[in-house]
Amino acid sequence: MSHFDTEESFDDPSCLAPQPPGSISPAKRQIREVKETKITINCVTFPLPGEGPEQQLLKPNEWSYCDYFWTDKKDPQGTASVAGFEVLLQKQLKGKQMQKEMAEFIHERIKIEEEYAKNLSKLSLSPLAAQEEGTLGEAWTQLKKSLHDEAEVHLKFSNKLHSEVEKPLLTFRGDNFKKDLKKYDHHIADLRKQLASRYAGVEKARKALADRQKDLEVKTQQLEIKLSNKTEEDIKKARRKSTQAGDDLMRCVDLYNQTQSKWFEEMVTTSMELEKLEVDRIEWIQQHLRQYTTLRHETDMFNQSTVEPVDQLLQNVDPAKDRELWVKENKTGEVRPVDMDI
């Protein structure tokens, strides 16, 4: 972490104007007196808390990506830090993984439906109680048939789950999606590298200025106490070099600020694009999970229709009629025994 304050640049022309030998440079005096109001963290400059006007959110009350990911995040696994933009990219990758796992979940649901349909269809062919007769026998036969019909309903449900839920979840944002994220990553990372380079230039120019000012001060003091044979011309030369170093510093600060502004603009634009991608992902999944519940309700409705004929036949079951039919078919004689005569 290092400190950087553009307010230390030489706004006052007198800072770099020639000064009488032995006088303290206004530039140096200004640097001493200016209170630091900014701090640079990982080559990005921020206002210190409580200094300057309070910043307003770019999109108030929306919890937008463009407002909350400017600083780097410490990596809990080590000493390195993770850029705020990297956190947004990780969110996109996690969303892609969650979408894939949801598709896997639906696939498992489909397998359960298919196995259930297979078992229902097999059970419907069972010979158990096939010899039941009469109105109860008719109801029993219809009940077994309803299992076959229900199996068909579940099989159709599994097919629709595959085509209308699982497949869309799998195909939404294919392999090119990760490539697109890498483009975003490289673009912003390149801008951060440029910013780091500009910041290094500022620090180098700042050190050069400090060295030139120190050299000028030493030469001036030596001249005052007659410890050196340096001429007035040497002092002027040292002062010109100090002035040039100040100009170089202002130029480096200007280039740094331009690069940071470019990074800022691209961060806002790109983070908003990632925010839109996340909204689209959530709405897409919401749409297809709703389709799941719709299909599930339809399945319940169709299942209900398979048992309605069974209900009807069960209502028509008549023990008396069944007894009549069975007796007519299986009677052995209707003449009853009588008493024996002597």
C-alpha positions as CSV (number, residue, x, y, z in Angstrom):
1,M,0.0,0.0,0.0
2,S,1.4,3.4,-0.9
3,H,0.3,7.0,-0.8
4,F,-0.4,9.2,-3.7
5,D,-2.0,12.6,-3.9
6,T,-2.4,14.4,-7.1
7,E,-3.0,17.6,-5.1
8,E,0.7,17.6,-4.5
9,S,1.4,18.4,-8.2
10,F,2.6,21.9,-9.0
11,D,-0.5,23.9,-9.7
12,D,1.1,27.1,-8.6
13,P,3.5,28.4,-11.3
14,S,5.7,29.9,-8.5
15,C,6.5,26.4,-7.4
16,L,8.9,26.0,-10.3
17,A,10.0,29.6,-10.8
18,P,13.6,30.4,-10.1
19,Q,14.2,31.2,-6.4
20,P,17.0,33.2,-4.7
21,P,19.8,31.0,-3.5
22,G,19.2,29.6,0.0
23,S,15.4,30.0,-0.2
24,I,13.1,27.0,0.5
25,S,11.4,25.9,-2.7
26,P,7.6,26.8,-2.6
27,A,7.1,23.3,-4.2
28,K,8.8,21.7,-1.3
29,R,7.0,23.9,1.2
30,Q,3.7,23.1,-0.5
31,I,4.3,19.4,-0.3
32,R,5.1,19.7,3.4
33,E,1.9,21.7,4.1
34,V,-0.6,19.8,1.9
35,K,-2.7,17.3,3.9
36,E,-2.9,13.9,2.2
37,T,-6.5,13.4,1.1
38,K,-6.0,10.3,-1.1
39,I,-4.4,6.9,-0.9
40,T,-3.2,4.6,-3.6
41,I,-3.9,0.9,-3.2
42,N,-2.5,-1.5,-5.8
43,C,-1.9,1.4,-8.1
44,V,-5.5,2.7,-7.9
45,T,-6.1,6.0,-6.2
46,F,-9.0,6.5,-3.7
47,P,-10.1,9.4,-1.4
48,L,-9.3,8.9,2.2
49,P,-12.4,8.4,4.4
50,G,-13.9,11.7,5.5
51,E,-11.9,13.7,3.0
52,G,-13.5,15.7,0.2
53,P,-17.1,15.6,-0.9
54,E,-19.0,12.3,-0.3
55,Q,-19.2,10.2,-3.4
56,Q,-22.7,9.3,-4.7
57,L,-23.5,5.9,-6.0
58,L,-23.7,5.6,-9.8
59,K,-27.0,3.7,-9.5
60,P,-28.4,4.4,-6.1
61,N,-30.7,1.8,-4.4
62,E,-29.9,-0.9,-7.1
63,W,-27.0,-2.7,-5.6
64,S,-25.4,-2.5,-9.0
65,Y,-22.1,-4.2,-9.8
66,C,-20.7,-0.8,-11.0
67,D,-20.9,0.6,-7.5
68,Y,-19.4,-2.1,-5.2
69,F,-16.3,-3.7,-6.8
70,W,-13.7,-1.0,-7.1
71,T,-11.2,-2.2,-4.5
72,D,-9.3,-5.5,-4.5
73,K,-10.3,-8.3,-2.2
74,K,-7.8,-10.1,0.0
75,D,-7.5,-13.8,-0.9
76,P,-8.2,-15.8,2.2
77,Q,-5.9,-18.6,0.9
78,G,-2.8,-16.4,0.7
79,T,-1.3,-12.9,0.7
80,A,-2.3,-12.1,-2.9
81,S,-5.4,-10.0,-3.6
82,V,-8.2,-10.6,-6.0
83,A,-9.4,-7.7,-8.2
84,G,-13.0,-6.6,-7.8
85,F,-13.6,-7.4,-11.4
86,E,-12.2,-10.9,-10.9
87,V,-14.9,-11.4,-8.2
88,L,-17.5,-10.5,-10.8
89,L,-16.1,-13.0,-13.3
90,Q,-16.0,-15.7,-10.7
91,K,-19.7,-15.1,-10.1
92,Q,-20.4,-15.7,-13.8
93,L,-18.4,-18.9,-13.7
94,K,-20.2,-20.1,-10.6
95,G,-23.5,-19.3,-12.2
96,K,-22.6,-21.4,-15.2
97,Q,-21.7,-24.3,-12.9
98,M,-24.9,-23.9,-10.9
99,Q,-26.9,-24.0,-14.2
100,K,-25.0,-27.2,-15.2
101,E,-25.8,-28.8,-11.8
102,M,-29.4,-28.0,-12.1
103,A,-29.5,-29.7,-15.5
104,E,-27.9,-32.8,-13.8
105,F,-30.5,-32.7,-11.1
106,I,-33.3,-32.6,-13.7
107,H,-31.6,-35.5,-15.5
108,E,-31.7,-37.6,-12.4
109,R,-35.4,-36.7,-12.0
110,I,-36.0,-37.9,-15.6
111,K,-34.3,-41.2,-14.8
112,I,-36.6,-41.7,-11.8
113,E,-39.6,-41.0,-13.9
114,E,-38.5,-43.4,-16.6
115,E,-37.8,-46.2,-14.1
116,Y,-41.2,-45.5,-12.4
117,A,-43.0,-45.7,-15.8
118,K,-41.2,-48.9,-16.6
119,N,-42.2,-50.5,-13.3
120,L,-45.8,-49.3,-13.6
121,S,-46.1,-50.7,-17.1
122,K,-44.6,-54.0,-15.9
123,L,-47.0,-54.2,-13.0
124,S,-50.0,-53.5,-15.1
125,L,-49.4,-56.9,-16.9
126,S,-49.3,-58.8,-13.6
127,P,-51.6,-61.9,-13.6
128,L,-52.4,-61.3,-9.9
129,A,-56.2,-61.5,-9.2
130,A,-56.8,-62.0,-12.9
131,Q,-59.6,-64.5,-12.1
132,E,-61.7,-62.0,-10.2
133,E,-65.2,-61.9,-11.6
134,G,-68.3,-59.8,-12.0
135,T,-68.4,-56.0,-11.5
136,L,-65.5,-56.2,-9.0
137,G,-63.5,-58.1,-11.6
138,E,-64.2,-55.3,-14.2
139,A,-63.0,-52.7,-11.7
140,W,-59.9,-54.6,-10.9
141,T,-59.1,-55.0,-14.6
142,Q,-59.5,-51.3,-15.2
143,L,-57.3,-50.5,-12.2
144,K,-54.5,-52.6,-13.7
145,K,-55.0,-50.9,-17.1
146,S,-54.8,-47.5,-15.3
147,L,-51.3,-48.4,-14.3
148,H,-50.4,-48.7,-17.9
149,D,-52.0,-45.4,-18.7
150,E,-50.2,-43.8,-15.8
151,A,-46.9,-45.2,-17.0
152,E,-47.5,-43.5,-20.3
153,V,-48.2,-40.2,-18.5
154,H,-44.9,-40.4,-16.6
155,L,-43.0,-41.4,-19.7
156,K,-44.4,-38.3,-21.5
157,F,-43.5,-36.2,-18.5
158,S,-39.9,-37.5,-18.6
159,N,-39.6,-36.7,-22.3
160,K,-40.9,-33.2,-21.9
161,L,-38.6,-32.6,-18.9
162,H,-35.7,-33.5,-21.2
163,S,-36.7,-31.3,-24.1
164,E,-38.3,-28.4,-22.2
165,V,-36.2,-28.1,-19.1
166,E,-32.9,-30.2,-19.1
167,K,-31.8,-29.4,-22.6
168,P,-32.4,-25.7,-22.4
169,L,-30.4,-25.6,-19.1
170,L,-27.6,-27.5,-20.7
171,T,-27.4,-25.5,-23.9
172,F,-27.9,-22.0,-22.5
173,R,-24.6,-20.2,-23.1
174,G,-22.4,-22.8,-24.7
175,D,-18.6,-23.2,-24.7
176,N,-18.1,-19.8,-26.2
177,F,-19.3,-18.2,-23.0
178,K,-16.1,-18.9,-21.1
179,K,-14.1,-17.5,-24.1
180,D,-16.2,-14.3,-23.9
181,L,-15.4,-14.0,-20.2
182,K,-11.7,-14.4,-20.9
183,K,-12.0,-11.5,-23.3
184,Y,-13.5,-9.3,-20.6
185,D,-10.8,-10.5,-18.2
186,H,-7.9,-9.8,-20.5
187,H,-9.3,-6.4,-21.4
188,I,-9.6,-5.1,-17.9
189,A,-6.4,-6.8,-16.8
190,D,-4.5,-5.0,-19.6
191,L,-5.9,-1.7,-18.4
192,R,-4.8,-2.5,-14.8
193,K,-1.3,-3.3,-16.1
194,Q,-1.2,0.0,-18.0
195,L,-2.3,1.7,-14.8
196,A,0.4,0.0,-12.8
197,S,3.0,1.1,-15.4
198,R,1.8,4.7,-15.2
199,Y,1.9,4.6,-11.4
200,A,5.5,3.3,-11.5
201,G,6.3,6.2,-13.8
202,V,4.8,8.6,-11.3
203,E,6.8,7.1,-8.4
204,K,10.0,7.3,-10.5
205,A,9.4,10.9,-11.5
206,R,8.6,11.7,-7.8
207,K,11.9,10.2,-6.7
208,A,13.8,12.1,-9.5
209,L,12.2,15.4,-8.4
210,A,13.1,14.7,-4.7
211,D,16.7,13.9,-5.8
212,R,16.9,17.1,-7.8
213,Q,15.5,19.3,-5.1
214,K,17.9,17.7,-2.5
215,D,20.8,18.4,-4.9
216,L,19.7,22.0,-5.3
217,E,19.3,22.4,-1.6
218,V,22.8,21.0,-0.9
219,K,24.5,23.1,-3.5
220,T,22.7,26.2,-2.2
221,Q,23.8,25.6,1.4
222,Q,27.4,24.9,0.3
223,L,27.5,28.2,-1.6
224,E,26.1,30.0,1.5
225,I,28.7,28.7,3.9
226,K,31.5,28.8,1.3
227,L,32.2,25.1,1.4
228,S,32.2,24.9,-2.3
229,N,33.4,26.8,-5.3
230,K,30.1,26.3,-7.1
231,T,29.1,29.3,-9.1
232,E,25.7,31.0,-9.4
233,E,25.5,29.3,-12.8
234,D,25.8,25.9,-11.2
235,I,22.9,26.8,-8.9
236,K,20.8,27.9,-11.9
237,K,21.6,24.7,-13.7
238,A,20.5,22.6,-10.7
239,R,17.3,24.7,-10.4
240,R,16.5,24.1,-14.1
241,K,16.9,20.4,-13.6
242,S,14.6,20.5,-10.6
243,T,12.1,22.4,-12.6
244,Q,12.3,19.9,-15.4
245,A,11.8,17.1,-12.9
246,G,8.7,18.8,-11.6
247,D,7.4,19.1,-15.2
248,D,8.1,15.4,-15.7
249,L,6.2,14.6,-12.6
250,M,3.1,16.6,-13.6
251,R,3.2,14.9,-17.1
252,C,3.4,11.4,-15.5
253,V,0.6,12.3,-13.1
254,D,-1.5,13.4,-16.0
255,L,-0.9,10.2,-17.9
256,Y,-1.7,8.2,-14.8
257,N,-5.0,10.0,-14.4
258,Q,-5.9,9.5,-18.0
259,T,-5.2,5.8,-17.8
260,Q,-7.2,5.5,-14.5
261,S,-10.1,7.3,-16.1
262,K,-10.0,4.9,-19.0
263,W,-10.0,1.9,-16.6
264,F,-12.8,3.5,-14.6
265,E,-15.0,3.9,-17.7
266,E,-14.3,0.3,-18.9
267,M,-15.0,-1.0,-15.5
268,V,-18.4,0.7,-15.4
269,T,-19.3,-0.5,-18.9
270,T,-18.1,-4.1,-18.5
271,S,-19.5,-4.6,-15.0
272,M,-22.9,-3.4,-16.2
273,E,-22.6,-6.0,-19.1
274,L,-21.9,-8.7,-16.5
275,E,-24.8,-7.6,-14.4
276,K,-27.1,-7.9,-17.4
277,L,-25.7,-11.4,-18.1
278,E,-26.5,-12.4,-14.6
279,V,-30.1,-11.1,-14.8
280,D,-30.6,-13.0,-18.1
281,R,-29.2,-16.2,-16.5
282,I,-31.6,-16.0,-13.5
283,E,-34.6,-15.1,-15.6
284,W,-33.8,-18.0,-18.0
285,I,-33.6,-20.5,-15.2
286,Q,-36.7,-19.1,-13.6
287,Q,-38.6,-19.5,-16.8
288,H,-37.6,-23.2,-17.2
289,L,-38.1,-24.1,-13.6
290,R,-41.6,-22.7,-14.0
291,Q,-42.0,-25.0,-17.0
292,Y,-41.0,-27.8,-14.7
293,T,-43.8,-27.0,-12.3
294,T,-46.3,-26.6,-15.1
295,L,-45.4,-30.0,-16.5
296,R,-45.7,-31.4,-13.0
297,H,-49.2,-30.0,-12.5
298,E,-50.2,-31.4,-15.9
299,T,-48.9,-34.8,-14.9
300,D,-51.0,-34.8,-11.8
301,M,-54.0,-33.8,-13.9
302,F,-53.4,-36.6,-16.4
303,N,-52.8,-39.1,-13.6
304,Q,-56.1,-38.1,-12.1
305,S,-57.8,-38.8,-15.5
306,T,-56.3,-42.4,-15.5
307,V,-58.1,-43.3,-12.3
308,E,-61.5,-41.7,-13.1
309,P,-62.7,-44.8,-15.0
310,V,-61.6,-46.9,-12.1
311,D,-63.6,-44.7,-9.7
312,Q,-66.6,-45.1,-12.0
313,L,-66.4,-48.9,-12.1
314,L,-65.8,-49.1,-8.3
315,Q,-69.0,-47.1,-7.8
316,N,-70.8,-49.6,-9.9
317,V,-69.6,-52.6,-8.0
318,D,-72.7,-54.5,-6.8
319,P,-72.2,-57.5,-4.5
320,A,-75.7,-58.7,-5.2
321,K,-75.2,-58.7,-9.0
322,D,-71.8,-60.3,-8.7
323,R,-73.4,-63.1,-6.6
324,E,-76.2,-63.5,-9.2
325,L,-73.7,-63.8,-12.0
326,W,-71.5,-66.2,-10.1
327,V,-74.4,-68.4,-9.0
328,K,-75.9,-68.6,-12.5
329,E,-72.5,-69.7,-13.8
330,N,-71.5,-72.0,-11.1
331,K,-74.8,-73.4,-9.5
332,T,-75.0,-77.1,-8.9
333,G,-78.7,-77.4,-8.4
334,E,-81.6,-75.5,-7.0
335,V,-83.6,-78.4,-5.6
336,R,-83.3,-78.4,-1.9
337,P,-83.1,-81.6,0.3
338,V,-86.3,-82.8,2.0
339,D,-87.0,-85.2,5.0
340,M,-86.7,-88.8,4.4
341,D,-89.9,-90.9,4.6
342,I,-90.2,-94.2,6.5
